[in-house]
């Protein structure tokens, strides 16, 4: 409720509670810690610098600060992204560098293409041999057919599931409505 909202710090990022009684937040790319009294919902004392060159938490692309009594994790450095994949032995198979935030990636059975969704949510097809991407339109949670000739995906604004034939100008087919 509005009467319970309280600004605790001048930060432009979300705060994370860390046991035993600290708030962690990013201010001007500096991770700060400040004592927090949970019973009074008040910060106390002066904030302390924990680390520099830290990216602020952002749910949209999965960045976060996480803390336990013995471990602190955060994203260090500039917001660069690289989608990489590895085989079952941990050997790097390939990667797609760049600034496009892709999620729910699926590599085709022939390992020549990748389909994923962006934050739009839009679908992207990436030719892994040429490292070239093409936007396919709106959709979410893509899946490949076993022969890598079609993808199934969920509509952005309904629970409809479509199938798209690749290499064809045919309209998407409704699989489930």
C-alpha positions in Angstrom: 0.0 0.0 0.0 1.2 3.6 -0.6 1.5 4.4 3.1 4.0 1.4 3.5 6.3 2.4 0.6 9.6 3.8 1.9 12.6 4.9 -0.1 15.6 3.3 1.6 18.4 4.5 -0.6 19.1 6.8 -3.6 19.9 3.8 -5.8 18.7 3.3 -9.3 18.7 -0.4 -8.9 16.7 -3.0 -7.0 18.0 -3.9 -3.6 18.8 -7.4 -2.4 18.6 -8.5 1.2 21.8 -10.2 2.5 22.0 -12.2 5.7 22.6 -11.1 8.5 21.0 -7.7 7.9 22.3 -5.8 4.8 20.8 -4.4 1.7 22.9 -4.7 -1.4 22.3 -2.3 -4.4 24.2 -0.8 -7.3 24.7 2.9 -7.5 26.7 4.3 -10.4 28.2 0.9 -11.2 29.3 0.4 -7.6 27.9 -2.4 -5.5 27.1 -1.0 -2.1 26.1 -2.7 1.2 24.2 -0.9 3.9 23.0 -2.2 7.3 19.3 -2.9 7.3 17.0 -3.2 10.3 14.2 -5.5 9.0 12.0 -5.0 12.1 11.9 -1.2 11.6 12.3 -1.3 7.8 15.2 1.2 8.0 18.7 1.4 6.7 21.3 2.4 9.4 24.8 3.7 9.2 26.7 4.6 6.0 26.8 2.5 2.9 30.0 0.6 2.3 31.5 0.0 -1.2 31.7 -3.7 -2.0 32.9 -3.8 -5.6 33.3 -1.5 -8.7 32.3 -1.9 -12.3 29.1 -3.9 -11.4 26.1 -4.1 -13.7 22.8 -3.2 -12.0 20.2 -6.0 -11.6 17.8 -6.4 -14.4 15.1 -9.1 -14.5 14.5 -8.7 -18.2 17.9 -10.1 -19.1 18.6 -12.3 -16.1 21.1 -10.1 -14.3 20.9 -10.3 -10.5 22.6 -10.0 -7.3 22.3 -13.0 -5.0 23.7 -13.3 -1.5 23.8 -15.9 1.2 25.7 -16.0 4.5 28.8 -17.2 2.7 28.5 -16.4 -1.0 27.8 -13.2 -3.1 27.3 -13.3 -6.8 26.9 -10.3 -9.2 27.6 -9.4 -12.8 31.0 -7.8 -13.1 31.8 -5.5 -16.0 30.0 -4.1 -19.0 26.8 -5.6 -20.2 28.2 -7.7 -23.0 26.5 -11.0 -23.9 27.6 -14.1 -25.7 25.4 -17.1 -26.2 27.6 -20.2 -26.1 27.0 -24.0 -26.1 29.0 -26.9 -24.9 29.1 -30.6 -25.5 28.5 -33.2 -22.7 32.2 -33.2 -22.0 32.3 -29.5 -21.4 34.0 -28.6 -24.7 32.9 -25.4 -26.3 30.9 -26.0 -29.4 30.4 -22.5 -30.6 29.1 -19.1 -29.7 27.2 -16.1 -30.9 28.8 -12.9 -29.6 26.9 -9.7 -29.5 24.4 -7.5 -27.8 21.2 -9.3 -28.7 19.8 -10.9 -25.5 18.5 -14.3 -26.7 16.8 -16.8 -24.3 15.3 -20.3 -24.6 17.8 -21.2 -27.4 17.2 -24.4 -29.2 19.8 -25.9 -31.6 18.5 -27.9 -34.6 19.2 -31.6 -34.8 21.7 -31.1 -37.6 23.4 -28.4 -35.4 23.4 -25.9 -38.2 20.7 -23.5 -36.9 19.5 -22.1 -33.7 16.1 -20.6 -32.9 15.6 -18.5 -29.8 13.4 -15.7 -28.4 14.4 -12.2 -27.6 13.0 -9.9 -24.9 10.4 -8.5 -27.4 9.3 -11.4 -27.4 10.3 -12.1 -31.0 11.7 -15.3 -32.6 15.2 -15.3 -34.1 16.8 -17.9 -36.4 20.6 -18.0 -36.4 22.6 -19.7 -39.1 25.4 -21.1 -37.0 27.7 -21.7 -40.0 27.5 -18.1 -41.1 26.8 -16.6 -37.7 23.9 -14.6 -39.2 20.6 -14.0 -37.5 17.1 -13.3 -38.9 14.1 -12.2 -37.0 11.1 -14.5 -37.7 8.4 -12.4 -36.0 6.6 -12.6 -32.7 6.5 -15.8 -30.7 7.8 -17.6 -27.6 9.4 -20.9 -26.6 10.4 -22.3 -29.9 11.0 -26.0 -30.5 12.5 -27.8 -33.5 11.0 -30.7 -35.4 13.2 -33.8 -35.5 14.0 -33.1 -39.2 15.0 -29.4 -38.6 12.5 -28.3 -41.3 9.9 -26.8 -39.0 9.6 -25.0 -35.7 6.7 -24.9 -33.2 6.2 -21.9 -31.0 3.7 -20.3 -28.7 1.8 -17.1 -29.7 2.8 -14.0 -27.7 -0.7 -13.0 -26.9 -2.6 -16.3 -26.6 -2.1 -19.9 -25.8 -2.1 -20.9 -29.5 0.8 -23.1 -30.7 1.9 -22.7 -34.3 4.1 -24.7 -36.6 6.2 -22.9 -39.2 7.7 -24.6 -42.2 11.2 -23.2 -42.9 12.2 -22.5 -46.4 8.5 -22.1 -47.4 6.3 -19.1 -47.9 3.3 -21.0 -46.4 1.4 -19.5 -43.6 2.0 -20.8 -40.1 -0.3 -23.7 -39.2 -2.2 -23.8 -35.9 -1.2 -26.9 -33.9 -3.1 -26.2 -30.7 -5.6 -23.5 -30.0 
